[in-house]
Amino acid sequence: MLLDLVALWLQPSAARPGRLRAYAMLAGLLTWSVYLGTAVLAGPSVEAVATAAPQFVPEIYTGVPVVQALLGLVLAAVMVPVAAPLRGPDPAA
């Protein structure tokens, strides 16, 4: 639902490649941030499961959303490249 609000606000389209790329970045960032935040808050504590639980590793919880945002940006850039400006015939020729 959060991404729907972002899409409503940005209105991404192929005619607006900057907004499309921003939306692609925010989609990965918000999705994984909410997912990992929910997992941390709703998951069992490390003390409850002794040493069998994975430890809280800040690099994972901060790196995954950032990498997904960058992958979304790359995917959007590949799918909708910036159009080259149209040139008319060369007047000097």
N, CA, C and O atoms as CSV, one atom per row, in Angstrom:
chain,resi,resn,atom,element,x,y,z
A,1,MET,N,N,0.829,-1.177,0.000
A,1,MET,CA,C,0.000,0.000,0.000
A,1,MET,C,C,0.882,1.252,0.000
A,1,MET,O,O,0.525,2.270,-0.593
A,2,LEU,N,N,2.009,1.170,0.655
A,2,LEU,CA,C,2.936,2.297,0.680
A,2,LEU,C,C,3.464,2.588,-0.722
A,2,LEU,O,O,3.609,3.749,-1.105
A,3,LEU,N,N,3.747,1.546,-1.479
A,3,LEU,CA,C,4.228,1.736,-2.848
A,3,LEU,C,C,3.145,2.312,-3.755
A,3,LEU,O,O,3.449,3.046,-4.696
A,4,ASP,N,N,1.895,1.987,-3.480
A,4,ASP,CA,C,0.805,2.586,-4.247
A,4,ASP,C,C,0.747,4.090,-4.020
A,4,ASP,O,O,0.503,4.854,-4.954
A,5,LEU,N,N,0.969,4.512,-2.788
A,5,LEU,CA,C,0.987,5.947,-2.492
A,5,LEU,C,C,2.171,6.641,-3.159
A,5,LEU,O,O,2.043,7.762,-3.652
A,6,VAL,N,N,3.316,5.977,-3.172
A,6,VAL,CA,C,4.493,6.538,-3.843
A,6,VAL,C,C,4.233,6.640,-5.349
A,6,VAL,O,O,4.599,7.633,-5.977
A,7,ALA,N,N,3.600,5.609,-5.930
A,7,ALA,CA,C,3.277,5.639,-7.363
A,7,ALA,C,C,2.276,6.746,-7.669
A,7,ALA,O,O,2.376,7.409,-8.702
A,8,LEU,N,N,1.328,6.945,-6.790
A,8,LEU,CA,C,0.351,8.022,-6.975
A,8,LEU,C,C,1.033,9.384,-6.899
A,8,LEU,O,O,0.681,10.304,-7.638
A,9,TRP,N,N,1.996,9.506,-6.015
A,9,TRP,CA,C,2.711,10.775,-5.840
A,9,TRP,C,C,3.670,11.043,-6.999
A,9,TRP,O,O,3.703,12.155,-7.527
A,10,LEU,N,N,4.451,10.038,-7.402
A,10,LEU,CA,C,5.454,10.231,-8.448
A,10,LEU,C,C,4.895,10.137,-9.866
A,10,LEU,O,O,5.400,10.793,-10.777
A,11,GLN,N,N,3.853,9.323,-10.057
A,11,GLN,CA,C,3.265,9.066,-11.374
A,11,GLN,C,C,4.346,8.690,-12.397
A,11,GLN,O,O,4.545,9.401,-13.382
A,12,PRO,N,N,5.044,7.571,-12.159
A,12,PRO,CA,C,6.125,7.175,-13.076
A,12,PRO,C,C,5.576,6.724,-14.420
A,12,PRO,O,O,4.504,6.124,-14.492
A,13,SER,N,N,6.309,7.014,-15.476
A,13,SER,CA,C,5.961,6.553,-16.823
A,13,SER,C,C,7.208,6.609,-17.688
A,13,SER,O,O,8.234,7.166,-17.295
A,14,ALA,N,N,7.102,6.023,-18.870
A,14,ALA,CA,C,8.239,6.054,-19.792
A,14,ALA,C,C,8.520,7.477,-20.266
A,14,ALA,O,O,9.647,7.793,-20.648
A,15,ALA,N,N,7.511,8.326,-20.244
A,15,ALA,CA,C,7.705,9.724,-20.646
A,15,ALA,C,C,8.445,10.521,-19.574
A,15,ALA,O,O,8.988,11.589,-19.856
A,16,ARG,N,N,8.468,10.009,-18.364
A,16,ARG,CA,C,9.168,10.645,-17.239
A,16,ARG,C,C,10.192,9.671,-16.683
A,16,ARG,O,O,9.953,9.069,-15.636
A,17,PRO,N,N,11.317,9.500,-17.346
A,17,PRO,CA,C,12.277,8.476,-16.901
A,17,PRO,C,C,12.869,8.758,-15.533
A,17,PRO,O,O,13.199,7.815,-14.814
A,18,GLY,N,N,13.015,10.000,-15.147
A,18,GLY,CA,C,13.550,10.303,-13.816
A,18,GLY,C,C,12.628,9.821,-12.715
A,18,GLY,O,O,13.074,9.252,-11.719
A,19,ARG,N,N,11.358,10.051,-12.899
A,19,ARG,CA,C,10.377,9.597,-11.900
A,19,ARG,C,C,10.249,8.075,-11.901
A,19,ARG,O,O,10.041,7.460,-10.855
A,20,LEU,N,N,10.372,7.483,-13.069
A,20,LEU,CA,C,10.325,6.024,-13.146
A,20,LEU,C,C,11.503,5.411,-12.399
A,20,LEU,O,O,11.343,4.422,-11.684
A,21,ARG,N,N,12.674,5.993,-12.565
A,21,ARG,CA,C,13.865,5.483,-11.867
A,21,ARG,C,C,13.762,5.712,-10.365
A,21,ARG,O,O,14.174,4.862,-9.576
A,22,ALA,N,N,13.216,6.851,-9.970
A,22,ALA,CA,C,13.027,7.109,-8.537
A,22,ALA,C,C,12.056,6.100,-7.938
A,22,ALA,O,O,12.273,5.599,-6.835
A,23,TYR,N,N,10.991,5.807,-8.664
A,23,TYR,CA,C,10.027,4.827,-8.177
A,23,TYR,C,C,10.650,3.432,-8.089
A,23,TYR,O,O,10.404,2.700,-7.131
A,24,ALA,N,N,11.450,3.069,-9.083
A,24,ALA,CA,C,12.107,1.765,-9.061
A,24,ALA,C,C,13.046,1.651,-7.869
A,24,ALA,O,O,13.132,0.596,-7.241
A,25,MET,N,N,13.745,2.731,-7.558
A,25,MET,CA,C,14.638,2.718,-6.389
A,25,MET,C,C,13.834,2.608,-5.097
A,25,MET,O,O,14.155,1.802,-4.224
A,26,LEU,N,N,12.801,3.414,-4.986
A,26,LEU,CA,C,12.004,3.414,-3.760
A,26,LEU,C,C,11.253,2.105,-3.560
A,26,LEU,O,O,11.016,1.699,-2.422
A,27,ALA,N,N,10.877,1.441,-4.643
A,27,ALA,CA,C,10.160,0.168,-4.519
A,27,ALA,C,C,11.023,-0.870,-3.796
A,27,ALA,O,O,10.563,-1.524,-2.859
A,28,GLY,N,N,12.264,-1.014,-4.234
A,28,GLY,CA,C,13.146,-1.972,-3.564
A,28,GLY,C,C,13.500,-1.549,-2.153
A,28,GLY,O,O,13.516,-2.368,-1.234
A,29,LEU,N,N,13.783,-0.271,-1.987
A,29,LEU,CA,C,14.175,0.237,-0.668
A,29,LEU,C,C,13.053,0.080,0.352
A,29,LEU,O,O,13.280,-0.420,1.454
A,30,LEU,N,N,11.850,0.503,-0.008
A,30,LEU,CA,C,10.737,0.429,0.933
A,30,LEU,C,C,10.300,-1.007,1.199
A,30,LEU,O,O,9.998,-1.365,2.337
A,31,THR,N,N,10.266,-1.826,0.157
A,31,THR,CA,C,9.838,-3.215,0.340
A,31,THR,C,C,10.749,-3.948,1.317
A,31,THR,O,O,10.276,-4.584,2.259
A,32,TRP,N,N,12.044,-3.858,1.093
A,32,TRP,CA,C,12.973,-4.586,1.947
A,32,TRP,C,C,13.131,-3.943,3.315
A,32,TRP,O,O,13.386,-4.649,4.291
A,33,SER,N,N,12.989,-2.639,3.418
A,33,SER,CA,C,13.056,-1.993,4.733
A,33,SER,C,C,11.886,-2.417,5.610
A,33,SER,O,O,12.065,-2.722,6.789
A,34,VAL,N,N,10.699,-2.434,5.037
A,34,VAL,CA,C,9.517,-2.858,5.804
A,34,VAL,C,C,9.625,-4.338,6.152
A,34,VAL,O,O,9.311,-4.736,7.274
A,35,TYR,N,N,10.064,-5.151,5.204
A,35,TYR,CA,C,10.190,-6.590,5.454
A,35,TYR,C,C,11.187,-6.879,6.579
A,35,TYR,O,O,10.882,-7.623,7.510
A,36,LEU,N,N,12.361,-6.295,6.486
A,36,LEU,CA,C,13.377,-6.555,7.510
A,36,LEU,C,C,13.014,-5.926,8.848
A,36,LEU,O,O,13.287,-6.505,9.899
A,37,GLY,N,N,12.403,-4.754,8.819
A,37,GLY,CA,C,11.945,-4.139,10.065
A,37,GLY,C,C,10.905,-4.992,10.767
A,37,GLY,O,O,10.941,-5.142,11.988
A,38,THR,N,N,9.979,-5.551,10.002
A,38,THR,CA,C,8.963,-6.434,10.570
A,38,THR,C,C,9.599,-7.711,11.109
A,38,THR,O,O,9.198,-8.208,12.162
A,39,ALA,N,N,10.574,-8.235,10.403
A,39,ALA,CA,C,11.241,-9.460,10.860
A,39,ALA,C,C,11.976,-9.231,12.176
A,39,ALA,O,O,11.962,-10.090,13.058
A,40,VAL,N,N,12.612,-8.081,12.306
A,40,VAL,CA,C,13.338,-7.775,13.539
A,40,VAL,C,C,12.364,-7.588,14.701
A,40,VAL,O,O,12.604,-8.076,15.805
A,41,LEU,N,N,11.262,-6.876,14.447
A,41,LEU,CA,C,10.306,-6.599,15.523
A,41,LEU,C,C,9.464,-7.810,15.907
A,41,LEU,O,O,9.158,-8.000,17.084
A,42,ALA,N,N,9.089,-8.627,14.934
A,42,ALA,CA,C,8.195,-9.755,15.204
A,42,ALA,C,C,8.933,-11.059,15.478
A,42,ALA,O,O,8.350,-12.000,16.016
A,43,GLY,N,N,10.191,-11.121,15.118
A,43,GLY,CA,C,10.948,-12.361,15.301
A,43,GLY,C,C,11.310,-12.604,16.748
A,43,GLY,O,O,11.188,-11.713,17.588
A,44,PRO,N,N,11.754,-13.805,17.034
A,44,PRO,CA,C,12.156,-14.121,18.408
A,44,PRO,C,C,13.451,-13.397,18.768
A,44,PRO,O,O,14.289,-13.115,17.912
A,45,SER,N,N,13.582,-13.116,20.019
A,45,SER,CA,C,14.810,-12.459,20.468
A,45,SER,C,C,15.956,-13.468,20.464
A,45,SER,O,O,15.740,-14.679,20.497
A,46,VAL,N,N,17.150,-12.951,20.425
A,46,VAL,CA,C,18.326,-13.815,20.399
A,46,VAL,C,C,18.409,-14.619,21.698
A,46,VAL,O,O,18.811,-15.782,21.677
A,47,GLU,N,N,18.039,-14.019,22.809
A,47,GLU,CA,C,18.099,-14.711,24.094
A,47,GLU,C,C,17.088,-15.843,24.178
A,47,GLU,O,O,17.325,-16.832,24.873
A,48,ALA,N,N,15.950,-15.711,23.472
A,48,ALA,CA,C,14.892,-16.725,23.559
A,48,ALA,C,C,15.288,-18.029,22.872
A,48,ALA,O,O,14.846,-19.101,23.285
A,49,VAL,N,N,16.088,-17.954,21.860
A,49,VAL,CA,C,16.473,-19.165,21.134
A,49,VAL,C,C,17.938,-19.508,21.322
A,49,VAL,O,O,18.486,-20.332,20.591
A,50,ALA,N,N,18.566,-18.888,22.287
A,50,ALA,CA,C,19.975,-19.121,22.627
A,50,ALA,C,C,20.872,-18.805,21.431
A,50,ALA,O,O,20.713,-17.760,20.798
A,51,THR,N,N,21.791,-19.678,21.122
A,51,THR,CA,C,22.759,-19.381,20.073
A,51,THR,C,C,22.308,-19.843,18.696
A,51,THR,O,O,23.019,-19.612,17.718
A,52,ALA,N,N,21.153,-20.486,18.585
A,52,ALA,CA,C,20.692,-20.987,17.295
A,52,ALA,C,C,20.155,-19.863,16.406
A,52,ALA,O,O,20.078,-20.026,15.188
A,53,ALA,N,N,19.783,-18.731,16.997
A,53,ALA,CA,C,19.209,-17.638,16.208
A,53,ALA,C,C,20.297,-16.852,15.505
A,53,ALA,O,O,21.388,-16.672,16.046
A,54,PRO,N,N,20.009,-16.389,14.317
A,54,PRO,CA,C,20.993,-15.531,13.642
A,54,PRO,C,C,21.168,-14.228,14.402
A,54,PRO,O,O,20.201,-13.664,14.914
A,55,GLN,N,N,22.369,-13.767,14.470
A,55,GLN,CA,C,22.660,-12.540,15.195
A,55,GLN,C,C,22.249,-11.332,14.360
A,55,GLN,O,O,22.184,-11.402,13.133
A,56,PHE,N,N,21.979,-10.245,15.031
A,56,PHE,CA,C,21.649,-9.005,14.341
A,56,PHE,C,C,22.936,-8.459,13.725
A,56,PHE,O,O,23.879,-8.111,14.437
A,57,VAL,N,N,22.962,-8.391,12.421
A,57,VAL,CA,C,24.136,-7.917,11.699
A,57,VAL,C,C,23.726,-6.643,10.962
A,57,VAL,O,O,22.972,-6.712,9.991
A,58,PRO,N,N,24.208,-5.486,11.405
A,58,PRO,CA,C,23.784,-4.230,10.777
A,58,PRO,C,C,24.077,-4.165,9.283
A,58,PRO,O,O,23.334,-3.529,8.535
A,59,GLU,N,N,25.149,-4.813,8.841
A,59,GLU,CA,C,25.482,-4.773,7.425
A,59,GLU,C,C,24.405,-5.430,6.570
A,59,GLU,O,O,24.130,-4.982,5.457
A,60,ILE,N,N,23.802,-6.483,7.088
A,60,ILE,CA,C,22.736,-7.163,6.345
A,60,ILE,C,C,21.485,-6.299,6.311
A,60,ILE,O,O,20.895,-6.099,5.249
A,61,TYR,N,N,21.078,-5.785,7.467
A,61,TYR,CA,C,19.822,-5.050,7.554
A,61,TYR,C,C,19.883,-3.677,6.891
A,61,TYR,O,O,18.843,-3.108,6.562
A,62,THR,N,N,21.063,-3.147,6.695
A,62,THR,CA,C,21.177,-1.875,5.977
A,62,THR,C,C,21.594,-2.102,4.524
A,62,THR,O,O,21.226,-1.320,3.648
A,63,GLY,N,N,22.348,-3.149,4.263
A,63,GLY,CA,C,22.857,-3.392,2.923
A,63,GLY,C,C,21.822,-3.940,1.963
A,63,GLY,O,O,21.802,-3.562,0.791
A,64,VAL,N,N,20.966,-4.820,2.439
A,64,VAL,CA,C,19.972,-5.440,1.556
A,64,VAL,C,C,19.046,-4.396,0.933
A,64,VAL,O,O,18.864,-4.420,-0.284
A,65,PRO,N,N,18.448,-3.476,1.705
A,65,PRO,CA,C,17.592,-2.473,1.061
A,65,PRO,C,C,18.345,-1.570,0.085
A,65,PRO,O,O,17.804,-1.197,-0.956
A,66,VAL,N,N,19.573,-1.221,0.410
A,66,VAL,CA,C,20.357,-0.349,-0.471
A,66,VAL,C,C,20.692,-1.061,-1.778
A,66,VAL,O,O,20.576,-0.474,-2.855
A,67,VAL,N,N,21.105,-2.315,-1.687
A,67,VAL,CA,C,21.426,-3.072,-2.896
A,67,VAL,C,C,20.172,-3.246,-3.753
A,67,VAL,O,O,20.243,-3.122,-4.975
A,68,GLN,N,N,19.040,-3.528,-3.138
A,68,GLN,CA,C,17.806,-3.684,-3.901
A,68,GLN,C,C,17.386,-2.372,-4.563
A,68,GLN,O,O,16.864,-2.379,-5.678
A,69,ALA,N,N,17.611,-1.256,-3.886
A,69,ALA,CA,C,17.304,0.043,-4.487
A,69,ALA,C,C,18.193,0.297,-5.696
A,69,ALA,O,O,17.720,0.785,-6.722
A,70,LEU,N,N,19.460,-0.025,-5.586
A,70,LEU,CA,C,20.377,0.168,-6.714
A,70,LEU,C,C,20.044,-0.769,-7.874
A,70,LEU,O,O,20.141,-0.377,-9.037
A,71,LEU,N,N,19.654,-1.999,-7.563
A,71,LEU,CA,C,19.243,-2.921,-8.627
A,71,LEU,C,C,17.978,-2.430,-9.328
A,71,LEU,O,O,17.848,-2.570,-10.544
A,72,GLY,N,N,17.054,-1.859,-8.572
A,72,GLY,CA,C,15.857,-1.279,-9.183
A,72,GLY,C,C,16.204,-0.127,-10.103
A,72,GLY,O,O,15.615,0.014,-11.175
A,73,LEU,N,N,17.159,0.698,-9.694
A,73,LEU,CA,C,17.602,1.808,-10.533
A,73,LEU,C,C,18.234,1.301,-11.823
A,73,LEU,O,O,17.941,1.817,-12.901
A,74,VAL,N,N,19.094,0.298,-11.723
A,74,VAL,CA,C,19.745,-0.256,-12.910
A,74,VAL,C,C,18.706,-0.875,-13.840
A,74,VAL,O,O,18.763,-0.679,-15.054
A,75,LEU,N,N,17.769,-1.613,-13.283
A,75,LEU,CA,C,16.740,-2.245,-14.106
A,75,LEU,C,C,15.887,-1.201,-14.819
A,75,LEU,O,O,15.565,-1.361,-15.996
A,76,ALA,N,N,15.522,-0.142,-14.116
A,76,ALA,CA,C,14.731,0.919,-14.744
A,76,ALA,C,C,15.534,1.634,-15.818
A,76,ALA,O,O,14.979,2.010,-16.851
A,77,ALA,N,N,16.818,1.829,-15.600
A,77,ALA,CA,C,17.653,2.499,-16.597
A,77,ALA,C,C,17.816,1.643,-17.845
A,77,ALA,O,O,17.873,2.172,-18.955
A,78,VAL,N,N,17.892,0.339,-17.677
A,78,VAL,CA,C,18.037,-0.555,-18.826
A,78,VAL,C,C,16.718,-0.671,-19.592
A,78,VAL,O,O,16.712,-0.705,-20.822
A,79,MET,N,N,15.616,-0.731,-18.870
A,79,MET,CA,C,14.324,-0.913,-19.522
A,79,MET,C,C,13.841,0.335,-20.253
A,79,MET,O,O,13.227,0.231,-21.315
A,80,VAL,N,N,14.111,1.508,-19.697
A,80,VAL,CA,C,13.652,2.760,-20.312
A,80,VAL,C,C,14.838,3.710,-20.404
A,80,VAL,O,O,15.042,4.541,-19.518
A,81,PRO,N,N,15.624,3.591,-21.475
A,81,PRO,CA,C,16.772,4.503,-21.612
A,81,PRO,C,C,16.301,5.912,-21.956
A,81,PRO,O,O,15.191,6.108,-22.451
A,82,VAL,N,N,17.143,6.866,-21.692
A,82,VAL,CA,C,16.836,8.252,-22.033
A,82,VAL,C,C,16.909,8.386,-23.547
A,82,VAL,O,O,17.863,7.937,-24.182
A,83,ALA,N,N,15.887,9.010,-24.106
A,83,ALA,CA,C,15.851,9.175,-25.560
A,83,ALA,C,C,16.874,10.216,-25.998
A,83,ALA,O,O,17.031,11.259,-25.363
A,84,ALA,N,N,17.557,9.919,-27.080
A,84,ALA,CA,C,18.519,10.876,-27.641
A,84,ALA,C,C,17.741,11.988,-28.337
A,84,ALA,O,O,16.705,11.719,-28.945
A,85,PRO,N,N,18.210,13.215,-28.264
A,85,PRO,CA,C,17.498,14.299,-28.923
A,85,PRO,C,C,17.515,14.106,-30.444
A,85,PRO,O,O,18.517,13.683,-31.020
A,86,LEU,N,N,16.404,14.421,-31.067
A,86,LEU,CA,C,16.317,14.285,-32.516
A,86,LEU,C,C,17.063,15.412,-33.181
A,86,LEU,O,O,16.968,16.571,-32.777
A,87,ARG,N,N,17.803,15.056,-34.202
A,87,ARG,CA,C,18.557,16.063,-34.967
A,87,ARG,C,C,18.003,16.095,-36.389
A,87,ARG,O,O,17.675,15.071,-36.988
A,88,GLY,N,N,17.918,17.284,-36.879
A,88,GLY,CA,C,17.502,17.452,-38.265
A,88,GLY,C,C,18.693,17.276,-39.191
A,88,GLY,O,O,19.793,16.953,-38.742
A,89,PRO,N,N,18.479,17.483,-40.460
A,89,PRO,CA,C,19.589,17.372,-41.399
A,89,PRO,C,C,20.633,18.447,-41.117
A,89,PRO,O,O,20.308,19.545,-40.665
A,90,ASP,N,N,21.878,18.116,-41.389
A,90,ASP,CA,C,22.989,19.039,-41.152
A,90,ASP,C,C,22.912,20.184,-42.158
A,90,ASP,O,O,22.990,19.950,-43.364
A,91,PRO,N,N,22.757,21.444,-41.670
A,91,PRO,CA,C,22.621,22.569,-42.607
A,91,PRO,C,C,23.914,22.848,-43.376
A,91,PRO,O,O,23.869,23.460,-44.443
A,92,ALA,N,N,25.055,22.414,-42.857
A,92,ALA,CA,C,26.331,22.675,-43.544
A,92,ALA,C,C,26.534,21.726,-44.719
A,92,ALA,O,O,27.373,21.988,-45.581
A,93,ALA,N,N,25.805,20.665,-44.767
A,93,ALA,CA,C,26.017,19.681,-45.837
A,93,ALA,C,C,25.304,20.034,-47.110
A,93,ALA,O,O,25.393,19.298,-48.093
